[in-house]
Amino acid sequence: MTAIPDAVVLFSGGLDSILAARVLMAQGLKVRCLHCVSPFFGEPGGAARWRRLYGVDVDVADVSEDFAAMLRERPAHGFGKCLNPCVDCKILLLKAARRHMEEVGARFLASGEVLGQRPMSQRLDTLHLIPREAGVRGLLLRPLCARRLPPTEAEESGLVDRERLLGISGRGRGDQLALAREFGFSEIPTPGGGCRLTERENARRYWLTLTRKPAGAGEGTPTAQDFRLAATGRQYWREAGGRWHWLCVGRNNKDNERLREAAGPEDLVLRLMGLPGPLALARGGAAWDKPLLEEAAAIMASCAPKAREAAAGGSRVGVSAGTLRLTLSPESVAQGERESWGLPTWEEVREEIRAEARERAEAGRP
């Protein structure tokens, strides 16, 4: 029977969260780590590796739909430099951690946060705000910087020896690396878990999914599956008839499999007929008119060397789209990508994000 833990540690898989767990374990405390996963972060299959490398036990929680809902409603504390809602993200994860704490019977929570390390979520003011809004004030211990913060209930009760906690601050990594060597880590992980929302290329894809998801596919309500789709393969968007159309083209077999799995009853999967090549997914494509489907099919075909070769020899190229059979002219395949299909630049997306933020502020909304 699994022992009841003293603490649940919010665990990204980065060095700081590993160290937070080990600092508590060094006091003889029983610790369970909680690793949250979503389309934007997380390593669902990492538990065995973390156990082998760092001696920590890890449970996994899927927060995908909660995170998608937070993005749809817009984070109360705003986005960072890209599309990263760092403060609201930490609040959401701590709420999940508290639920897990109560389920397993633990007495307190911990995280690997370090005062002053991250400009948005680890300032002194936000280190106080986050536990208050997450409903974990007094329960959340930050072992790596605890001696720079007020004592928590676990410290005041004597369960945790405050004198054996740390007072790290700032963006340097020297103290953490020294501690990792002290614990004998054979592999030093990256500073954090790696959030795709902090990367410009991913952020512009996710923003389009958030704001342009096409009619006929749950308009205005992008799900976790939609955000996974946005990170798959080549992405194309086109406005026509007053609404947006979304096309995804696989780059490899792994992408193709993901596109098959993502296809719903309102979507169309496009395939080359008699030739090898990528798959494409037209989100909500069952409602597209034939000219749009032919454009999408030509874009997909132009990504296949065998289709381009056939077109260069003057042959027509066949594409199946559900029960529909399309025949593409050599000229259509040779044209490939159309100016009307594509992605805006990061700079254009960033201006959209800022414009929406200004509008919400003027309307008195968070």
N, C-alpha and C positions, 0 to 999 in steps of 0.2 A: 504494500500500500504506500502511495506517495506521501511523504511527510508534508504537513501543512507549512507553507513558507512564512517567514517573518515579513519578507518584502517582495513586492513586484517591481522590477526595474524596467522602465520604458527603454527599449533596446533597438537602436538603429542598425547595429552591426559595425558602427564606426568605433574608433579607439576609445573615445570618451565614455560611451555607454558600457563598453566592456570593462573599462577601469572602474566605473562606478559600481558595477556588480562585484568585481573582485575586491574592492576596498571594503565593502560590507561583508563579503564572505571571509575576509581576513579577521574579522571580529567574531567569527563563529556563527554568524547569522545564516539562516536558511533563505536562499534567494531563488526566485523564479523570474526569468526575463520574459518580456512580452514584446514580440516583433510584429509591428503592424505593416500590412501590405495593401497596396492600391495600384491603379495603373501608373502612378507617378513615382512610386518608391517601393522598396521592399524586395526581399529575396525569400520567397516561400519555401525553398528547399535548403535553406542555410543552416537549420538547427543542428544537424549532425556534425557539420564542419565546425561550427562554433563550439560545440561540446568538445570535439577532439582537440582543437587548437587552444581554447581558452578555459576549458573546464566549467562552462556555464550551461545551465539548462534553459531552453528557450521554447516558449509557446508562441504560436502564430495566430494573429487575429486579422481577418479581412475587413478593412474599413472602407472598401471601394465605394459603395453606394452612399454612405454617409459623407464621404469626401466629395463625390459628384454633386450631392445635394447642396453642400456648402458652397461650391463653385457656382452652381446655378443661382443661388440666392445672393451671391457675392459676399466675400469675407468682410465681417464687420470692421476689421482693423486694416483692411486694404491689402494691396499687393506690394511686393518688393520690386526689385529692378526689372524683373521679367513678369511672370505670372504666379510668383510664389507667395502664398498667403501664410507666411511663417508663423505669425502669432495665432491666427485662427487654427492653423494646422496643429500646433502644440496643444491648444485647448481641446480640440477634437480628440487627439491621441490620449491625452490625460483622462478624458471622460471614459474612453475605452479601457484605459488601464485601471481606473477605479472600479468599473464593472467587473473586470477580471479579478482584481484584488478581493472584491466581495465574494465572487464565486469560489475562489480557492481558499478563502479564510485568512488572507494575509493581514498584517497589522498596519503597514504603511507602504507608500510608493517612493520610488527614487528615479532619478534621471541623471544623465551625464552632462547636463548643462554647466557651462563655466561662465561666470560673470564677465561681461565685456567681450566675449569671444565672437559673437555674431551681432551685427549692427541692428537687426530688426527685432529679434526675439530674445536676446540675452543681455539687454541693457538692464540696469537695476530696476527701473520702473516696470518694465515688462516682466521681469522675474517675479515681481509681486502681483502684477495684474493677471498673469496667466493662471496661477493656481486659484485665485479668487474666482475667476469666471468659469474655470473648469470644475469648481466645487471640491477642490482638494487642498484648500489652505490648511496648513497644520499637518497634513498627511504627507506632503511632498518634501522629500529630503534630496538635496543635491550634494552628494558626498565630495565631489571634486572642489567645490567652492563654499561648502557649508559654513566654514569659520568666518566667512565674510557676510553671512546672512543671519537673521535671527534664528534661534534654535527651534526645531520642530518638536512635535509631540513625542516622536520616537526618542529624541535626544533628552528631552525633559523627564521622560519616564525612566531613563536609565537603560532602555533596551539597546540604544546605540551610544557608544562612547564618543562624545563630540571631540575629545582631545586626539582621537585617532583618525579624524576626518581631515580634509585638506582645505587650503585657502587659496587655490589657484585663481588667477584672474588674467584678463587680456587675451590677445590673439596668438601669443607665442605657443610653441608646442614642446618646449624643452622639458617642462615638468612632467608632462604626460609621457614623453618618450623615456625619460628616466624611470618613471614608475613601471612602464611596460617592461623595461629591462630587468627591473627588480623582481617582477612577477615571472620573468623567464619566458616571455612570449617569443616563439620562433618566427612568427609572422606579424608584422605591424600593419594593421588595417588603415584605410584612409580615414581622414578626420570625421567624416559623416557618412550617412547612409546613401547619399547621392539622390537628390530630388530632381526629376526631369523638368519640373516647372521652373527651375532656375536657369535652364538652358534656352537660349533664344530660338534656336531652330525648333525645338519641341514646343516652346511657348506659343509661337505663332500658329502652329498646327492646332494646339488645344484651344486657342482663342477662337479660331474659325469654327471649331466644333461647338464651342460654347455659345456662339452668337449667330451661326448660320445653319444649324442643323436643318435639313430640308423637310418640307411638308411631306406627309405620307410616311414619315419615319419618326413620328413623335416630335413634331416641331416644338422647339423651345424647351424640351426636356431631355437633354443629352444624358445618357447613362454612363456607368463605368465602362460598359462594353464599347460605347462610342469613343471614349477617350483612348481605350486600347487600340481601336481601329485607327485613330488619328496618328498613332505612332508606327503604323505598319505600312511599309512600302512607299511608293510614290503617291503624292496627294495632289488632287486637282479639284478646283472649285469653279463653277460657272454660274452666272446669274442669267436667267432667261424666263420670260413670262411672269416676272414679278416674284420669283422665288429662286433659291439657291439649289444647285445640283452638285452632289459630292461623289467623286470617283476615286477609288484607291486601286493602284496597280502593284502587284507583287514584284519584288526584286529577286526573289529566290524561292526555293521550295518551302522554306519555313514561313515566309510571308504568304505564299499561296495557301498553305494549310490554315493559317490564321484567318484568311479571308473566307475560306469555306466555312469555318466554324462561326464566323461573325454574321453570316448571311441569315437574314430573317425573311418572313413571308412577303414583305413589301420590297425586298431587295432583288436585284438581278446579279447573277454571277456570269461574267463574260469569259468565254473560252475560245481559243483558236480551234478550227476544225481541220484535223489532219496534219497539224504542225505542232511541234513543241513550243512552249513559250509561257509567259506569265498568265496568271488569272487576274481578273479585275472585278471589283465589287462596286456596283452602282447602288449607293444607299438610297432607298426609296425608288429604285429604278423601274419598278413595275408600273409606275405612273408616268414615266418619261415618254415623250413622243419619239417617233422613229428617227428623225434627223439628229436629235441629241444622242440617241443610242449609237448611231453610226459614227458620230464624232468620237464618242467614248471608245468605241470598238477600234477605230483607227489609231487613237492614242495608244491603246493597249498593244495593237499589232505592231506599231512602230518600235515598241520596246523589245520585240522578238527578232533576233538575227535571221532566223529561217523565214519569217514572214517578210522582212525587208528584202531578203534575197529573192523570194518568189515574186514580189512586186517589181523589183528591179528587172526581172526577166519578162515582165509584161503580164504576169498571172494575177488573177483576182484572188482575194483572200477571204475565206469563210470564217465567220464568227457566230457562235451560238450565244444567245442571251435569253436564258430560260427556254421557253418553247419557240422563241423567235429565231429565225436564221437570217443573218445579214451577209451580204456579199459586198466586199469593199473593192473599189477600183485601185489599180496600182498607184494612181496619183494620190488618192486619199491616204494610203499607207505611207507613201513617201513623204507626204506633208508632215505627218507625225503630230507633234504638239501644236495646238492652236493658241493664238494669242488670247482668245477668249477663255481659255482654261489655264489655271495655274494657282499660285499662291502669292499674296501680297508680300512685300519685303517686311523684315522685322521692324524697320522704322515706321512703316505705314501701320502695322499692327500696334506698335507702341503708342502711336498717336490716337488710335481708336480707344485703347485702354484708358489713356489719360483723359480723353474727351468724355468717356462714359463716367469716369470718376468725378469730373467737374460737374456734370449734369446731376449726378446723384447727390453731390454736396450741396448744390444750389436748391435741390428739391428737399433737402433735409433728411436724406436717406444715408445709411452707412455704406 
